[in-house]
Each structure stands twice: as C-alpha cells, then as structure tokens.
Amino acid sequence: MRDGLRNLYSVIKDSDAHFPFAFLTGVSKFSKFSKFSKFSKFSKFSKFSKFSKVSFFSGLNNLKDITVDARYSALCGYTEADLDQVFAPELEGLDREQIRTWYNGFNWLGEAVYNPFDVLLLFDPRLFRPWWFETGTPTFSVEVPTQHCYFTPDLAEVRASEALISTFDGQDMPSEALLWQTGYLTFTGERQIGARREYSLGYPNLEVESALNDALLKGLMGDAMQAERAVSRLYDVLASGDFDALRAHIVSLFAAIPHQWHDGGPIARYEGFYASVLYSHLAALGLDLVPEDASHQGRLDLRLRFNGRIWLFEFKVVELLPEGAALQQIKARGYAEKYRAEGLPIHLIGIDFSREQRTLVRFEVETLTNYS
C-alpha cells in the first residue's frame, strides 16, 4: 500500500501544472491511508498536512507542511464566532461554557477550534457525550503508551521538541508524538530555547482527557470490564467521603490486575505504574483533577477538587522510602497551604505501595478544617 501511494504521489508531482491547489490531511505522517478531505470518520479530527520529504511521501516533496502554522490553526474546525453566529439557533437550552469545556481546545499555535463532529452530534440529541472518541480509538494509540510504560499524569503537561512531534516512524513511535498526531494532545504553548523550538502539549478538552484516560486505564489494568466497574465504584466512594471504603477500593483495584502484568509487566518495570493507574482511574471520571500540582515547596502527585472538598494525594513505594513518607511529605512541604483560603475541608492522603506485595501497604488520611 505504501508503494502504491508513493507511485500516486509521484504522478501528482509530475502533473502539478494541472493542480492549482491541493490539500492533504489525515491521522499521522506514518499513516498508510490519507484522506483528500478536511474531515472524515477515519481522520479522527486531525488537521495534519502530510507532506513528509521522505518515505512514501518522497514523491510529493514540493508541497508545504502547514500543520504547525498559526495562520491555519482554525482551518479545520469551528471557532467561537462560528458557534455564536452560525449555530446561534442551536445553542438555546445548552450551557455555552459546558460546550466549550467538552469540545473546544484543539489548537495549532493560533486560534483554538471546536471539533465539528462533536458539535454537530451535540446539537442533535442535545446530550454531552464523547461523540468523537466513541467513533473508535485505534488500538495502537493506547498500546504504545502502555508498552512504553508512560507516566500518564505527565500527559496533562508535555514538553516536546519539533523533532519529537514530527516523528513518524510507525515501528518506534514516541508516545507524545503519537498522541499529538492523532489528536489526543494539542498545543498549549511554545517557546524558543537557544536554537531549539519547544512546545507545550496537553489535553484539548474534557472529552479527550476523560475518554483517553478511561482507555489507558483499561490498558494498564488489562481487563476492560474490571476497569468499567472500578470507575463507577470509585465515584460512589468519593461521593460518600468514606476513607475506609476508598482504601478498600484501591486494594481491590490493584488486586484485579492480572498476575501476568506483575510478572514482567508494567509493575515490574517502573514505580510510576501505581500513580499512573490511580491518575487515569480518577481522570476517567472527568473530575477537576490536577497532576503534579505545583507549589513553592514542590509538586504534589495529585490534587482533586470534588464534592465541596479538596483531596491531596501523594504516592510512595516502600522499597524506595520508609512507610509513612507519603503523608509526611504532604505535611512537611505544606501542599495544603495554597488551598486554605478557600475554606473547604482539605483531605491529606498518603498512600504507600509495595512492589513486592503488589498492593498498598499504608493508607493515611488527615483532614484539615480549622483555618484560623
């Protein structure tokens, strides 16, 4: 198929006198298929002009790659003005901010755009759902980060060079490049550092953050049905504020992971597996969650804002640090100080895991309610 495409593109290049304009888009630069249209169900809302100067695009190296160009950032999506003007009659009865939170945020260093597929389907049944994500998530989009033992909390804030995001080697694809090229991460900023151009990447919106982490959780756990049941149970446990139930839930969560994942799987390969599972577990609910929450004293593993409370999580592995180090760090570094002014109950939750026992071995909670 690659040979066939290479031949096709070579013919197009030789016939460029007959083409006053051409626009190519698709999922990724290494994709075996390219769509000659702005959007399609296959293209998964990825505005990527496929003009690589090597591989099977070597026959079409006379075109310009406009993927990362602020002038074209809004070329393939609905802007804020589009929604307010063109779709004004459809907005009645819908929360405008909720539409923005769910479906806006795809950005190529210019104006952010909404996913047209989501917006049009929202206006039909008038229900907020992960419409785009439900059209089908390529298995490799989940398998690659899982196999690479990617620390999933980092997905909320990725830094990548031009060379990294331009990688299109299907045999050895960095997780960041794959998730960016397929639309699960988007630009949140850029800067020049010496001779290098560095980009900041993050989730475009709530739909992608929630649905992608749900898929990643299933990949990390190795059992889709167990993951589904665990997410539903987690919400009920958090809503109840029952910390004994939360501890039992986390124990059950890791006990459900198949033994083969422990024997040479992600748990055996990196300590961040525990934080990755819990982060994706919480993020799958679509709650107000911040990984690596920064303060003047350092970075907290996870901050959750839910049900009128602030939840601060820190994770440690006892083979690396003594038991009790997780809660001790939260208190010693004053991670709760930045939230005291809000006047909400603050739960300090330290969780110590053991690689050898393959579960948590210590679960400590302290709640702050006195702010005088």
N, C-alpha and C positions, 0 to 999 in steps of 0.2 A: 504494500500500500504506500509505503514511503517512496519507493521507486516511481510509482505511478504519479504521485503528487509532484515529485521532483521534475518529471517529464512535463507535466501540465504547466508548472510554473515557468519552466524554460520556454515553452511555447508562448506563454503570455508575455514574457520579457521581450522576445523577438518580435512580438506584434504590438509593442507599446504605442506605435503611431495610431493605432485604432482604438486606444483606450484613453480618452481624455481624463477619466477619473476612475480610481479603483479604491475599494475599502475592504480590508480583510479583518475578520475578528474571529475569536474562538476562545477555548478554555486556556490553553497554555502553549508556549512555544515548542514544546515537545509533542503536542497532541498529534495523533495520527489523522485527525479529521479537522477541517477548517470550514467554517460557515461563511458564506457570502451574504450575510445579513447582520443587522445590528443585534437582533435578539432571536433566540430560539430556545426551545426547551433544553436542547443539548448544551447550548453555550453557557447556561448557568449564570447569566448576567455578568460576564467577564469581558470588559472592553479592552481587549488586548490585540493590537495590530500585530500580525505575525510576519515580521519582516527580518527574520534572522539571516545573517550573512554566511551561515554555514549549514551543514546537514542538508535536509531535503528542501530548505528554502534558499540554497545557494544559487538556484537558477532564477531567483527573483530578488536579487540584492540591489536593485535600483530603486526600491521604494523606501520610504521613510517611516521609521518606527515612532509613532506618536503616543505610545502607551503612557509614558511619564512626561506629560506636557500640560501645564496648567491651562493653556488656551483651549484644550479639548476635553478638559475634565468633565464637563457637563454634556458631552456629545451624545452619550447613550443612556440618558436617564431623565427622570422628571425632576425639575428644580422646585424650590419653594414657590416660585412665581407660577409655575405650571399648575401646581395643586390649587393655589389660591384663585387663579384666573380661569384656567381651562376646566378644572374639576370642581369649581365652587358649588354647583348644584348637588354634587355627590357628598359634600362634607357635612351636610346637616345631620345632626344626631350622632356624629362621631367626634371623639376627643382629638382635637388637632395636635396637641402635644403627644398624645399616645401614638398617633400615626407616625410622627417624627421619630419617637423613641424606638418604635418597632422596625421601621423600614427605611429611614434616611441614613446617610453617613458614608455612602460609597464615594471615595474621593481619590483623585489623581493629581493632587497638589494644587487644585483650583477650587471651583465651587462644588460642594457636595451634592449628590443626587440621590433620589429615591429609586428603589428597584421597581421598574414599571410592572413586572409580573406580579409582585406583591400588591401594589396599589390597585391594580385593576381587579384582582380577585377579592380584595378587601371590600371594594365598592359593590360587589355582587351580593354575597351573603351578609356583609357588614359584620364580619367576625374577625378578630385579631388572631391569626394563626401563622405558623411558619410556612407560608404557602410555597415560597421558593425552595426552601430546604426540603419540603416534602416531595418535590418533583423527583428527588433521587440524589443521594450523595455518593459519588464514586468511592468504591471501597478503598482504593489506594489513598484517598485523602485522609482517611482515618488510620489506615495501616502504617503509613510511613512515619507519622509522629510517634505512634506506639512502638514500632520496631526500633526507632532511633532513641527510645527512652526519653522523649522530650518532656521537659518540666512544664506541664500545662499551665500553671499560673503565669508563666512568662508570656503566654500568648496575648495577655492584655496590654503588654508594653514590650514590643520587639524593636531592636535596633538592627538595621541591616544596611550593607553597602550596596552600591549599584551592581557590583559584580555578583553578589549573592542573589538578589532578586531577579537577575537576568539569567540565572542558571536554568537550563532546560534539558539536562541530561536525565532522561527517564530512568536510567539504571542506578543513578546515585543522586537523588533529588533532596536537597536540604528541606527540612520541614517548613521553614519560614518561606522559602521560595514557592514551594508547592501550594501552601495555604494562601499566599498572596496572589499567585497567578490564577487560582481557581475561585477567588472572590471571598474567601473566608476571613482574610485580613485586608485592611486597606490603609492608605497613608493617613497618618495623624500629624506629621510634621517632617521637616528636613533641615539639615544644616551642613555647612562646609567645614570640614576639619582638615586643614592643610590641603593636600592635593586630593583628598577623598570627599565624596558626597555621601552623607549618611542620612538614612530615612528612619523615621519612627513609624511603626505599624501597630495596629490594634484592631479590635472588632469594630465593624461598621455600625452595628446596631444590636438591639436586644434579641431579635430573631436569630441572628447568627451566633451570638455569644451563647444563648441558651441551647439551641439545637446542636451546635457543633460540640459543646461540652457533653451533651447527652450522648452523642455518638462516640465521643472519645472515652466516656465512662464505660460504655458497653465494650469498647475495645480493650480498655485497661482491665476490666473485670473478666472478660472472656465469656460472659453469659448475658445476653441481651435481656432475657426475661427477669433475671435476678436484678439487673440494673433498673429496669422499669419499676419493679415492686419497691426497690430500695428508695428511689426518688420520691415516690408517693408517700412512703412511710416517713421519710425524713421531714417532709413538710408538716405532717401531723405532730411529729415530735417537737419540732421547733416552735410550732404554734402553742403547744401545751406548756413550753418552758420547763419541762421535766428533764433534769440533767441526768438522772439515773437512766431514764429511757434513752437519752442521747448517747450515753456511754454504751449501753447495751446495743443500740443500733449500729454504732461504729464497729463494735466487736463482731456483730453479725455480718456487717458489710465485708470485712476482710476474711471472715470465715467462709464466705460464699465464693471466694476466688478459687478456681480450680487448682489442685495441687501442682499441675504441670507448669503453672505460671510462677510458682515459688521455686521449682527446680530448674534453674537456668533461665527463668523468665525475668520480667522487669524487676520484681522484688529483689532478686539475687544480684541485679546489675547496678541498681542505683537507689540511694536513700530517698531521693525526691519522689519516688513512687508513691509513698504514703500521702504526701502533701498533694500530689497530682490527682490521686483518686478522690480525696476529700474536696479539693477545689472544684474539680469537674462535677462532682456529686452536688455541691451547693450551686454552682453556676448553672447546672441544668434546670434549676427551678426558676431562673430568670430573676433572682432577687438582687437587691442592692449589695453587691459584693466587690471588695477591692483586695486583690492580692498584692503582697509586698507593699503594704501600706506604710508610706514614708513619714518619719517624724525627725526631729532634730537629734534623736538618740539612736536612730537606726531604722530598720524595716521590720514591721510585723508581718507574719506569714499571711494572715487573712483577717479582714475586717468585714463583718456582716451587719447590716442595718435592717432589722426586721421586727415587726410587731411592737413598735414603740420601744425597742431596746437596741443597745449596741453590743455586738458579740465580737470579742477579740481572741483569735486563735493563734497559738504558737505550737509548732511540732518539733520534736527532737527524737533522735534514735539513741537508745541507751547504750548501745555498743560504742558510741562515739562520745557521749556525755553522760554523767550520772543521772539517775532518776530525779525528777523534780526540776530539772534545768529549764523546762519549757515555761512553766508558770513563773519561776524565779526571774527569767529574762523579761517577761512582760512587766513585772513589777519593778525590777531594777532599772529598766530603761524608760519607765514612765510612759508606756504606749497609750495609756488611758487619758493622759493629761489633755490632749487636743480635743477630747470629746466631753470633758466635764462641764463646760459652759452650756451644753445642750440640755442639761438637767434630766437626762434619761438614765435608767438603770444601765450599768455597764458590766457585762459579764467577762471576766478574765478566765480563759480556758486554756490550760496547758495539757498537751497530750504527748506522752512518751511512747514510742513504738519500739519493738524489738525485732530485729531482722531474724534472729534465731527462732523466736517463738511465733513469728509471723502474725503478730497482732499487737494491740496496745497493751501496755503493762502498767500505765499510770494515767489517770484522768482526774485532773484537779480543777475546781471551779471556785472563784471568788467573785462576789457581786458587790459593786460599789454603788451606794445610793445616797451617801451623805456627802454633799458638795460644799459644806460650809468651810 
